[in-house]
């Protein structure tokens, strides 16, 4: 174990927290949260039903964050189906994370129910309030990174709000809302590490990424093109991003590559690690839904327009509450530009 990794982020403390979070999740009612299972083999994600997730990139794809539908408040068939659910089942079913600190995080100190909280969770409640008239009318499903697309395609969730980057491969499989957050890939490593950023200092280093993440696909492409040193080992992939932080603490890898927004929160959890270098990509998070759920996509885009305008209880307020401590008080660098939509008809 690395001698330099001390304090809150030490291996023992992290192990206790992870076990506590898992136990609290198991104690919750099934209607409150469920977890989809997955396994990874050789970097290929496999669902609990045995279906591997793959992504093909449209070579003509440009600006995937602009490939979304114009806002509308109309109720279409997808929204009507959600509204027609009866009794306790009349909830919005949303795939989220429960391990991403300040994004989608099950706080073991929030009481007996260990409520989910964070920036993504605030957005989910806003969507539920608009569609169902009740911000709490949500069934959360905790899903691993590599299960986000299969969960949508299989109908296990209505949408995924889980720090999910909009990219050309994914828009072949799911529909996205307009962007709700701007970030970029960065390197996370121990403060004592000789790694300086996404550069030659990663030679002969072991990097951890989440399976099915844009981080892994970026590393894979850059290694093939020569932008990443040939000796860099990118074979370590995990179902959930937080698992990479644990691997780093255990000394099983030398660095983590993930979205800078997530990496900053992980650095806040463990003061022995830090971001190394600047972001080397520009990416946008979006709400992901089924390809044919046009009415739901349009409705979420309408909600996002209002959410960003609401300075008292919307995007800015959520950023200030959850992210300003790790990303800085100036939210402008994280707020996406004014949305652009597909022109239809």
N, C-alpha and C positions, 0 to 999 in steps of 0.2 A: 504493500500500500504506500502511496506517495506520502513521504513525511511532511510535505508542505501543505497537505489538505487537512486543515484543522477547523475547529469552530463548529458552527451550526451545520455546515455542509459536510462534516465528517461522515464516513461510511456508516458508523453505528447509528448516528442520529438520523441519517437519511433512511436507513433500513427500518428504524422504529416508526418513522413517519409513514413510510410506504405501507408497512403492515397495518398501522392504525387506520389509514385511509381505506385500505382494502376491507378491513373488518367492519368499519362503519358503513361502507357501501353494501356489504352483505346483509347488514342488519336492517337496511331500509326496505320499505314495502316494494314489491315488484313493480307496482304502478308508478313509483317515484323514479326509479332508474333501473335500467337493465344493461347488461354488457354483452356485446357481440364478441364471439371468440374468433381467433385467427391463429395461424402459425405461418412462419416464414421458412423457406428452404432455399438456400443459395440466392437470396435476394429476391425471390419470386413470392409475392403474397398469395396465400391460398385461403379462401373463405372456409367457414365451418361446413359448407356443403360441398367443398372440394373444387370450387370454381376459381381458377387463377385470374387475377386482375392484370390486364395488359393495357397499354396505351399507345396509340399510333398518332403521329404528328402530321397534320396537314401541311405540306410544304408551302402552300400558298397562304397559310395563316399569318396574319399580322394583327397586332394589337388585340389579343383575345379579350382583354378587359372591356372592349367596346362592342363585343358580340352579344349584346343583350337586348331585350325588348323594352319599348317605351313604357313608362309608368301608367297604371290604370287602377281605379278603385272598384272596378266591376267584379262581381262574383261569377266565376265560370265554373265548369264541372269539377275541377280539382278542389276549389274552395268549398263548393257546395257539399262535396263528399266529406270534407273535414267537418263542416258545420252540422251535417246530418248524423254524426256519431252520437250515440245515446248515453245518457248517464255519465258514469265515471270515465267512459271511453271518449267523451266529447273533449278531446284535447289535441293540441298540435304535437305531433311526434317528431322530435328533433334529435339528430345525432350530434353529440358534443364531446368534448374532452373533459376529464375530471382530474387531470394531473398537471395541467399547464397553469402555473401560478399566475394569478391576476388576469387570466383569460377564461379558462374553464377549469375551475379548481374546487374540489370538495374540501372545504375548510374543516378540519377536525375540531377546531376551537369555536365553531359557530353554534354549538348546542347539540342536543341529542340527535337531531336529524342530519347534522353535518351538511348544511345546505350547499348547493353549487353556487359559485359566485365568480364574477369577473366580467371583462369587457364583452366577450361573446355572449355570456349569459344575459347581460342587460339587454342586448339586441334581441335575443330570443323572446324575452318577456314583452318587449315592445311589439314584436310581430304578433304574438299571441293576443295581446290586448286589442290590436287593431282588427284581427280576423275574428276572434271569438268573444271580444268584449271583456276578457279576463286575463290579466297578465300572468296569472298563476296556472292557467289552463294549459299546462305543458307536461308531456311525458318525455323526460330526458332519457336518451339511450347513450351510454358511454361506449364509444367505438374507437378502436385503434386507428392510427393514421392510414394504414393500408386497407381499411375496411370502409372508408368513406364512400367511395364510388359504388362498391357492391351493395352497401346498405340502401343507397338511393335506388339503384336499378332493381333490386329485389323487392322494393316496396316496404322495407322494414322501417323506414323513416319518411316523413314528408319532405324533410330538408336536412342539410348538414350545415351547422354554423360552428366551425372548428378550425380557425386559422387556416383556411383552405385557399391556397393560391390559385388564381385563375390562370390557366396556361393552355397552349394550343392542343396538347394531347388530351386534356380533360374535357375540353368543350366538344370533343367528339362523342363523349359518353354521357355527359350531364349538362344541364343548363345552369348558367350562373346569373346571379343578380349583377347589378352595377357594383363596382368596388366599394367597400366600406372602410378599407384601411390600406395604407401604403407601407411597404417594408422592403427588405432586401436580404440576401444570404450573407451571413457573416461567420467567422470562426470563433469558437469558444474554447479556451484552453486554460490550464493552471497559470497563475500569475508568474510562477517561476519558470515556465516553459520557454524554450528558445524560439518557439513559433511566433512569428511577427504578424501573420495575416495570411491571406490567400495568395501565397507566393512560394518561392523556392524553399522556404523554411519548412514546408510540409514534406519535403523529401525524406523518405525512410520513416515517415510517421503513420500511425494508424488512426483513421478517421471513422467516427461513428455517425450514422444518419438514420433517420426513420425510413423503413421500407415503404415504397410508394410515394415518397416525398419528392418535391422539386429539388431539394438539396442533393439527393442521391442521383437523380437524372442529370443534374448539372455537373456533378463530379465525374460521372461516367463519361459524359460527352467531352469534358475538358481533358480527361486522361487520354482519351482516344485522339484528341486533336493536338496534344502536347502542351496545353496550357497548364496542366497539372503535372508535376514530376512523375515520371514513370514508376518510381519506387514507392509512391504513396499508396498505402494499403486502404482501400475503400470497401473492403469485404464485410465489415461489421455493420449489419442493419438490424434494427429492433422494431417491434410493433408500435411502440409509443415513444415520443421524443424524450420524455423524462428518463426513460431507460438509458439513453445515451449519457445523461449526466451521472447516473449511477455507475455506468461503465467507466467514465472518466475518473470518478472518485476512487474506484477500485484499482485504477492503474491499468485497466485492460485495453484502453485506447489512449491516444495522446491528444486528441482534439475532437471537437464536435462541430459539424457544420449544420446550421439551421437558419431559419428566419431570424433576423436581428432582433425583432420584437420579442420573440420567444427566448432567444439567447439572453437578452437583457434581464428578463424575469428570472431565468435560471441563475444568472450571476447574482441576483438579489437574494436568492435562496442560499447560495454558497459563496461567501466572501473570498474563498481561496481561488476562485476562477474569475476570468474576465474576458471581455470581447477583445479580439486581436485584429487590428486593422479595420478598414472601412468596409461597408457593404459592397459587394462586387456584382450585385444584380439589382434590378428594380422590379418589384413584384407587388401584386395587389390581392388582398383577400376578398372573397365573394361568398355569398350564400348559394349553396349548390342544391339543385332540385332536379326532378326528372325532366328528360328532354321534351316530353310532350305536355308538361304542366305550364303552358303559356300563361294562363290566367294567374297562377300562383307567382310566377316570375314577375309579371307586370305589377301584381299587388305588392310584392316585397320591394320592388323598385320605387313604388309610390311611398311606401313606408320609409324607405331610406331617405328620400327627398325631405320628408317632414322631420325625420329623426335628426338630420344634419342641421336643419333650420332651428330646431328646438334647443336654444342655448341653455335653458334652465334645467331640463330633464332629458336631453338627448345626447348626441355623440360627444359634444364637448364636455358635458358633465361626467359622462362615463369615463372618458379619457382622464380627466382630472382626478377622479376617484381611484382608478385602478392602475393607470400607466404612467402618469406624470413623474412618479417617484423613480422609475427606472429609465424612461425615455426622455425625460425633461419636460419642463412646463410648456415649452413651445410646441403646440400640437400640430402646427402647420406642416411640418416635415412628414408627419404620419397621416395627415388627412389627404385622401385622394383628390385629384382634380375634379372639376365639374363633370358629371357623367355624360357619356355619349352613347346613343342607342342606334340599333339597326333601323334602317329605313325600310318599312314594309308598305307596299302599295303607294 
